[in-house]
Amino acid sequence: MNIIAGQGLAGTVLALTLLERGEEVRVIDNGHRSSSSMVAAGLWNPIVFRRINKSWLADEVIAELESFYPAAEPLLNARFFHPMRIFRKHGNALEARLWAEKKPTKEFSPYLANDGRNPDPAVYKSFEFGHGTVNRAGYVDLPVFLAAARKYFAGKGILAEAEFALPDNADALNNFRFEGKSVKRIIDCRGYKTAESPWFRYLPFGLTKGEVLTVRCKDLNLDEVFNAGFFLQPLGNDLYRMGATFNWSDRDEEPTAEARAELMAKFRKHLNAEVEIISQKAGVRPTVQDRRPLIGCHPEAEKLCIFNGLGTKGVMLAPLFAKVFCAWLFEGIPLPDEVNIDRFRSFLGQESPVVDYPAPRKRK
Ligand SMILES: Cc1cc2nc3c(=O)[nH]c(=O)nc-3n(C[C@H](O)[C@H](O)[C@H](O)COP(=O)(O)OP(=O)(O)OC[C@H]3O[C@@H](n4cnc5c(N)ncnc54)[C@H](O)[C@@H]3O)c2cc1C
């Protein structure tokens, strides 16, 4: 039996992938008590805007997500996959120039387009550097996806609603039993809470708190995601999700006045429209200092695996890397070095090490 600890995006996608392979799975989750996924906007976007580059492995991860989530919809009897273009306001002249240069190339033409849009000047402030459209983007409604998957797991009798604690030594871990059955492996998918585990706190998580607002805005009439250094994601009925903030020093799930003010200031910088705040949520992203997932088994306890560190891009990364994880477990195909936790083996025994990478260390 495979135990998956945590039913966030990571645990859910991995459980579905393992089940598809006929593996026996138990999913243990504490009712999303510390869930990044339940707060996330669930967006995917192939483009990094600053210098108009493709996001890491964009072609591969997008191909995989475009097959994984639509296939999961009928299985889970729910609708959560929403392809949606991004309406990007260029941030500066360099971005506009690089966009124009790269758009016709073979590499970028599937993703970048010009648009014939004429944004209403009564609603949008000036587009000094122009705007463009990103294709093959969208969002997964994660609360709907997770709720449907939870129901599916419960229906199969494989969901345990409980707090899970890892055994504290290797012997106990190797002899671990669940519901009277021996356990082949435990896969830690507890999101940022894994960073507190004595087993895994040697891994250089660089956790990032994030906040989003839900707002009502009657004048926008958007049917695409608007992005101008922040995003407005249409939810229907004049409601939009607005986000997101990045805070590298706080590690709690409390919404703050600072984040609200930061997001509202961005809104006012780019839009003239009336806006009403409906709600605010905060979560902690399981980000890693080198910005790559954390996959593999613990160097001192081979029954203990990890599928975590999905950072800011869980929706894009989870389907492909769940496949990679299974190919490694069952077919012996080596994990790519970039995601294998073996890259941090030399940190064993340390707590919260700092990696020598040019990772963001911005503090408020
Ligand atoms: C404000 C914000 C906006 C974001 N926007 C996006 C976005 O647009 N696109 C995108 O791809 N990503 C986004 N993310 C990141 C995204 O949330 C993560 O990549 C992803 O959801 C992480 O999933 P996870 O399953 O690893 O962790 P989590 O979602 O945190 O799931 C962990 C689960 O384990 C449970 N758990 C923890 N400890 C225990 C325990 N001891 N026992 C039992 N259960 C336990 C938790 O309650 C939770 O249900 C955003 C995050 C935030 C905070």
The ligand as a Tripos MOL2 file, in Angstrom:
@<TRIPOS>MOLECULE
LIG
   53    58     1     0     0
SMALL
NO_CHARGES

@<TRIPOS>ATOM
      1 C1         -1.9980   33.1360   -2.9740 C.3       1 LIG1
      2 C2         -1.5310   31.9530   -3.7800 C.ar      1 LIG1
      3 C3         -1.7420   31.9540   -5.1450 C.ar      1 LIG1
      4 C4         -1.3070   30.8760   -5.9180 C.ar      1 LIG1
      5 N1         -1.5870   30.8930   -7.2500 N.ar      1 LIG1
      6 C5         -1.2000   29.8390   -8.0140 C.ar      1 LIG1
      7 C6         -1.5290   29.7990   -9.3850 C.ar      1 LIG1
      8 O1         -2.1980   30.6850   -9.9070 O.2       1 LIG1
      9 N2         -1.1040   28.7150  -10.1110 N.ar      1 LIG1
     10 C7         -0.3880   27.6860   -9.5390 C.ar      1 LIG1
     11 O2         -0.0320   26.7410  -10.2300 O.2       1 LIG1
     12 N3         -0.0730   27.7130   -8.2290 N.ar      1 LIG1
     13 C8         -0.4570   28.7480   -7.4580 C.ar      1 LIG1
     14 N4         -0.1460   28.7620   -6.1350 N.ar      1 LIG1
     15 C9          0.7290   27.6990   -5.6210 C.3       1 LIG1
     16 C10        -0.0620   26.3950   -5.3920 C.3       1 LIG1
     17 O3         -0.9600   26.6160   -4.3570 O.3       1 LIG1
     18 C11         0.9060   25.2740   -5.0420 C.3       1 LIG1
     19 O4          1.8400   25.0590   -6.0700 O.3       1 LIG1
     20 C12         0.1900   23.9340   -4.8090 C.3       1 LIG1
     21 O5         -1.1590   24.1250   -4.5490 O.3       1 LIG1
     22 C13         0.8290   23.1750   -3.6740 C.3       1 LIG1
     23 O6          0.0930   22.0010   -3.4660 O.3       1 LIG1
     24 P1          0.5380   20.9510   -2.3450 P.3       1 LIG1
     25 O7         -0.4040   19.8140   -2.4930 O.co2     1 LIG1
     26 O8          1.9930   20.6960   -2.4110 O.co2     1 LIG1
     27 O9          0.3050   21.6980   -0.9390 O.3       1 LIG1
     28 P2         -1.0570   22.0660   -0.1940 P.3       1 LIG1
     29 O10        -2.0510   22.5700   -1.1360 O.co2     1 LIG1
     30 O11        -0.6910   22.9590    0.9430 O.co2     1 LIG1
     31 O12        -1.5990   20.6840    0.3350 O.3       1 LIG1
     32 C14        -1.1040   20.0270    1.4840 C.3       1 LIG1
     33 C15        -2.2530   19.2730    2.1210 C.3       1 LIG1
     34 O13        -1.7210   18.4870    3.1850 O.3       1 LIG1
     35 C16        -2.5090   18.6930    4.3490 C.3       1 LIG1
     36 N5         -1.6690   18.4200    5.5120 N.ar      1 LIG1
     37 C17        -0.6150   19.1360    5.9710 C.ar      1 LIG1
     38 N6         -0.0810   18.5540    7.0540 N.ar      1 LIG1
     39 C18        -0.8110   17.4240    7.2820 C.ar      1 LIG1
     40 C19        -0.7600   16.3920    8.2530 C.ar      1 LIG1
     41 N7          0.1720   16.3710    9.2240 N.pl3     1 LIG1
     42 N8         -1.6700   15.3890    8.1920 N.ar      1 LIG1
     43 C20        -2.6210   15.3610    7.2350 C.ar      1 LIG1
     44 N9         -2.7220   16.3280    6.2930 N.ar      1 LIG1
     45 C21        -1.8270   17.3340    6.2970 C.ar      1 LIG1
     46 C22        -2.9660   20.1430    4.2280 C.3       1 LIG1
     47 O14        -4.0490   20.4630    5.0650 O.3       1 LIG1
     48 C23        -3.3020   20.1980    2.7430 C.3       1 LIG1
     49 O15        -4.5950   19.7150    2.4810 O.3       1 LIG1
     50 C24        -0.6110   29.8010   -5.3160 C.ar      1 LIG1
     51 C25        -0.4400   29.7870   -3.9330 C.ar      1 LIG1
     52 C26        -0.8970   30.8510   -3.1710 C.ar      1 LIG1
     53 C27        -0.7110   30.7980   -1.6810 C.3       1 LIG1
@<TRIPOS>BOND
     1     1     2 1
     2     2     3 ar
     3     2    52 ar
     4     3     4 ar
     5     4     5 ar
     6     4    50 ar
     7     5     6 ar
     8     6     7 ar
     9     6    13 1
    10     7     8 2
    11     7     9 ar
    12     9    10 ar
    13    10    11 2
    14    10    12 ar
    15    12    13 ar
    16    13    14 ar
    17    14    15 1
    18    14    50 ar
    19    15    16 1
    20    16    17 1
    21    16    18 1
    22    18    19 1
    23    18    20 1
    24    20    21 1
    25    20    22 1
    26    22    23 1
    27    23    24 1
    28    24    25 2
    29    24    26 1
    30    24    27 1
    31    27    28 1
    32    28    29 2
    33    28    30 1
    34    28    31 1
    35    31    32 1
    36    32    33 1
    37    33    34 1
    38    33    48 1
    39    34    35 1
    40    35    36 1
    41    35    46 1
    42    36    37 ar
    43    36    45 ar
    44    37    38 ar
    45    38    39 ar
    46    39    40 ar
    47    39    45 ar
    48    40    41 1
    49    40    42 ar
    50    42    43 ar
    51    43    44 ar
    52    44    45 ar
    53    46    47 1
    54    46    48 1
    55    48    49 1
    56    50    51 ar
    57    51    52 ar
    58    52    53 1
@<TRIPOS>SUBSTRUCTURE
     1 LIG1         1 GROUP 0 **** ****
